Amino acid sequence: MNLRVFKKDIEFFVGEFIDDCALFVALNPHKDADEISQIIDEAVDLYNDLKCKANHPEGNKRAYYKALTKEMFEKIDTLCEKLSAVVSK
């Protein structure tokens, strides 16, 4: 995997998730925006963490980036589940 492509993937997937959160708040102002802002904060922390980890690989780079990609998708799935829980309230 190319590091440049991986960094773009981080920006795309986390950015799209944040856009989804912002769209939900814009379309549903009566829902609890504080919970959504906490989820957005978690997404920003995830973005910063993944970028930092991408810039400082450890050990075998191929295995490291493969594990980092898996971690990214698992954490984004967790954030999506949190957003779904708030939406379904």
Secondary structure as UniProt FT lines:
FT   HELIX           3..27
FT   TURN            29..30
FT   HELIX           33..55
FT   HELIX           61..87
//
